[in-house]
Amino acid sequence: MPATAVSDRIAELLPPGGFPLGLIDADGQPTDAGGVLNPPPPEALLELHRRMVVGRRFDTQATALARQGRLAVYPSSRGQEACQIGVALALREQDWLFPTYRDSVAVLTRGVGGVEVLSMMRGEWHCGYDPYEHRVAPQCTPLATNALHAVGLAHAARLKGEDTVALVLLGDGATSEGDTHEALNFAGVWNAPVVFLVQNNGYAISVPLSKQTAAPALACKGVGYGVPSLLVDGNDAAAVFAAVRCAVERATAGGGPTFIEALTYRVDAHTSADDPTRYRDDAEVQAWLTRDPLARLEKHLRATGLLDDERARAVQEEAEQVAAEAREGLSAEVEVDPAALFEHVYAEPTENLLEQRARLLDELAEEEQS
């Protein structure tokens, strides 16, 4: 390939301008994304706001349930709602979402019930919902394993002639894992219809981004695999929605994968078992609170006359109802069948699994008799 063609290809792949693309700034004012992103229509902005209000209330309720001991652990996504909601609403019904353990709000937005979403955090199931019904893969706890799953599903869908795009959610820490690089490489070579969305919230547990990578932006990592990349303001729900919708349309048209880095911040602790004061100070958190994604969008909607007190009150009431349903549902005692651990491991149980199941049932029977 001639040198000029190489340089043109690199320019095509690199994030334009090297700064986060946005459509609405921290004060709720519209901004210019350089023509790269198309502003969502008013009805989409209102739906983004509604879902963010519901999602945040669900998130705070889940955090409270973890503190009460009704969940084993809960990783909050407070401050990252623009990523969670923007992604979920930008996908089409036939597309697949591959979430991480922190993406409960995105899973909720895809139509999974609140109690089902939190079943894994309660320790009842590895996955408390039907992935095929909602086109949402099980929430991934090991970092980056879902990236390869997403690429595999997307590639298979294309081979079968299906109009399906897979979107995988990752954290900044996941980009340091080999699975992410393998997934990017496969996606680039196969031209798979998959979108990588990295929520760069500043920390991989307690490790800041500066100690994870020397890359000037995580979005640059897509370039090495021939994957077009974008860097967006992850606290701007309109920008996240527009970037993902653009990537989905590109994949649908045969344009292949897209890598999106969404610059955001994890306001709460890594999980309910974490102490963030050991590795970051309050001033940093307070600075990011001024860029709150929900407040930003609400300012914009009020300024443009799309949101009034009556509509805002109705949305808040809906959010309280969702929180109440989760609270009540998780207050009920659940009868757990230990033998269910061996179900759904394989389509046909192996001899080994059957032996283990029989041994467990024998031990339980002995305990009951003693």
N, C-alpha and C positions, 0 to 999 in steps of 0.2 A: 504494500500500500504506500503511495507517495506520502512524503512528509506533510504536505499541505492537507491531504485527506485525513491523516492521523490527527493533526491539530484541530481540524474541523470537527472530527468525531469527539475529541476530548471536550471541546467547547460545548458540544451538544449535550454531553453527559453531566458536566459540572453544574452545581447549583448556581443559578444566575445571581451575579452580584456578590455572592459570598455572605449575604446577611439574611436573617429570617424573613420570609415573605409573610405579609399580613394584609388583612382587609379592614380590620377595626383595631384602633390603637387602645392603649390602657385607659384613656379618657372617654372611650366610646365613640371616637370620631373616625369616619371612614379614611382609609389610607390607600395609596396606590401600590399595587403589587406588580407594577411594571408590565401589566398586560398578561402576566403568566397565569393568574388565577381569575376566574369569573365570579363576581359576588353572587351569593345565593339569593333566590327570590325571597320576598317578605315572608311568605308562608313557611319557607324552610328555616328562616331565622327564628320565627316564633316557635316552631317545633323544636329547634335546638335549645331555645331557652326553657321551654316546658320540660323537656327531658333532662336538662341539666339541674333544674330545681328538684325534680323527682329523684334524680340520681344522687345528688348531694344529700338529700334527706335520708335516702336508703343507706348511704355510706355512713352517715353519723349514727344511724340506728344500729347498723352492724357493728360499729366500733363500740357502742354502748353494750351490746349483747356480749361481745368478747370480754369486756371488763366485768360483766356480771357472771361470767363463767358458762354462758349458754353457747358460746362458740369456743373451740379450742384455741383459735388464733384468727386474726383478721388483718389483712394488709390494706390499709385505707388508700383510696385514690383521690382524696381531697386535694384540690388544686389542679388536678389533671382531668377534670370533667370535660374540657373542650376536646381533648383527645378521645376520651371514651365515647362521648356522644357524637362528635363529628364523624368518627369512623363508622359507628354502627348505623347512623342515618344515611351515610353516603353509599352504603352497600345496597344492592338490589336484593329482592327476596330470594333469588336463586343462588346468590353468592354465599360463600362460606367464611366464617370468622374463626380464627385460631387464636384464642386468648391466653393470657398468662394468669397466674394466681391473683394479680392485682387488678384484673379487668372485670370485676363483678358488675360494675355499673354498665359496661359495654354489653355484657351478657344479658343483663336485665333489659336493656334497651332493645335487644334483638327479640324480645318476647318471652324469655324464660321467667317463670314466676320467682318471686323473691326468696321463698323458702327453698325452692329447688336450687337456686343459685348458691345458697349458703350451706347446702347439705354437706359439701366437701369440707367446709371449715368447721362443721359440727362433728365431723368424723363418722358420718353415717355411710357415705358412699365415696368412691373415687370421683364419681360424677353423678350429680343428682338429677340430671335431665336427659332427655333423648336427643343426642346430637343430630340425628337425621331429621327429626321433626323441626328443629329450629335452625338447622345448618350452622350449628355452633359446636366446634370440637370441644372435648373436655378441657377445662382450665389446666394449663401446663405449669407444673411446679419446677421441674428441672429446667434450668435456663436453656433456651434456644432449641430444644428438641422439637417444639411446634413449628419451627421454621422449615425443617425438612418435611414434616408432615404436610404443610401447606403447599410446598412446591410439588410434592408427589401427587396430591389431589388435583391441583391445577393442571399438571401435565397430563394426568389420566383423563381429566374431563375434556381436554382439547383433543386427545387421541380418539375419544368416543364421540366427538362432534358436539359436545354439550356447551351451551353458552353459560359458563360458570367462571367466576373469578374468585380466587382465595386471597384473603387478607390475613397476614400474621402480625400480631402485636408483640413487640419486644421492648425490653428496657435497655438502657445504655450499657449495663453490665453484660447483657446477652451478646452484644457485638464483640466482646472479647472471647467468646466461646467458638470452638471450631465448627460446631453445627451451623452457626450463622454463615460462616464463610463457605462451607460446603453447599448450603442452600442457595446462597447468592450465585455461586459458580454454576450449579445445576440450572438455576432459573435463567441465567444469562445464556448458557449454551443451548438450552431447550427453547428459549424464547417463551417461557411459561407465563400464562396469565395470572400472575401473583403480585400482590402489593406488600412490601415490607414497610411497616410503620413503627419506627423506633421512638418511644417516649423517653426522651433524654431528660430525666428529672434530677440530674446532677450527681446522684449517688448510686452505687451498687452496694446496697446495705450501708456500710460506713465508709466505703472507698470512693473518694471524689473522682470525677471524670479525669482530672489532670494526672491521676496515678494509674489510669486504665489505658490511656492511649495518647500518642503524640500527634494524632491527626488533628488538623485545624477545625474540622467538623466531622461528625460521624457520617454525614451525607456523602462525604468524599469517598467513603469506603465502597460505595456502589460502583464508582467509576472503574476501579480495578477489575471489576467483573463484567464490564460492559453494560451496566444497568443504569439507566437515566435516574438522576437523583435530585431531590428537592430538600431545601431547608426551610421550614415554616415556623411561624410563631405558634407554639403548641398551646398557648393560653388564649388564642383567638379561634373560637369555635367555627366562625365563618371560613377562616383560612384553612383549617384542618378539613372541614367538610368539602371545600372546593378542591383542595389538593387530592383528596382521596377519590372524589367523583371523577376528576380529570384522569387519574391513574386507572380507575376502573374502566372508563370509556376507552382509554388507550389500549388496555389489555383486551377488551372485547373486540376491538378492531384489528387485533393481531399484532399490536405493537410490543407485546411482551411485558416484562416486569418493570416495576418502578420501586425505588427506594426513597422513603420519606423520613427525614429526621424532624421530629416535632420538639422544639425547645420549650420545656415546661419545668415544673418544680413539684417535688413531693413535700407538701406542707406538714403532714403528720409523720409519725414515726414509720420506719420500714414495715413493721408489723406491730400489733398490740403488745408484743414481747420485747420490743426494742426501746433503747434509751438514746434518742438522737442528740441529747445535750452533750454526749461524750465525743461527738465528732463535728458538730456545727453549732454556731452561736445564734442567739435569738434575733440579732440584728439582720442576719441573712434571711431568716424566715419572714420577718416583718417587711423587708424590702420586696419580697416576692408577693406578699399579701396585697400590696398596692397594685399588682398586676392580675388580681383575681379574675379568672375567666368568666365567672357567672356575673359578677358586678359589671364587668366590661360590657358584656352583651346587653344586660338590662339597661345600662346607661344609653346605649345606642338605640335600643328599641323605644325607650321613653322619649328620647330626643327627636326621633322620627315619627312619633305619634302612633307607633304600632302597638305599644303596650301601655295600658292604663291600670289604675288601682284595682278595678273590678276583675280584669283578666288575671292580674298578678295574684289576687286573693284566691281565685278559682284554682290556679295552678298550685298554690301552696296547700290548699285543702286536699287536692289530689295527692300531693306528696305525703301529707300526713296519713292519708288512707293507706298508701303503699307501705309506709313505715309500720303502721298498726297491724297490717296483715302479716308482715314479716315477724313482728314481735309476738303476735298471738300464735302464729304457726310454729315458731321455735320454742314456745313455752310448753307445748304438748309433749308428753313423754312418747318416745318411739320404741316400739318393740323391734329389736335388732336380731336377725337370724345369723348367727356366726357362719353357718354353712353357705350363706350367700357370698362370702368372700371368694368362693371358688367358681362362681357363675360369671359368665361373660369374659373369662380369661382367654379362652380359645373357642372357636365355633364348635368344636368337638373336644370335650375334656380329655386330657392325656391320662395315661395310666398312673403317672406320678401324682397328678392332681387328685384323681379318684382315691388313691391310697391316703393322701394327706387329709382329704375330706373325711374319710372313714375313721382315721385315727383321731381327728378332732372330735367327731361325734361320739366316739367311744369314751374319750376323756371327759366330755361334758356329761355323758350319762353316768359315769362313775362319780363325778362330783355331786350330782343330784341324789344319788343313792347314799352317799356318805353323810 
